[in-house]
Amino acid sequence: MPSHKTFMIKKKLAKKMRQNRPIPYWIRMRTDNTIRYNAKRRHWRRTKLGF
């Protein structure tokens, strides 16, 4: 990833950064613990984004 990024790439990276977080605790309570974790979590070294 170059240090000079285009604005569109930076926006995509920021979105992926926001998505890569655990689910809030209150959602676990709301769904009676049927959703326990974020299945779409991504590790920066294991799975690459592909752009």
Summary of the structure (lengths in Angstrom):
residues: 51
radius of gyration: 14.6
end to end distance: 8.9
largest distance: 45.2
contacts: 74
relative contact order: 0.17
helix: 37%
strand: 0%
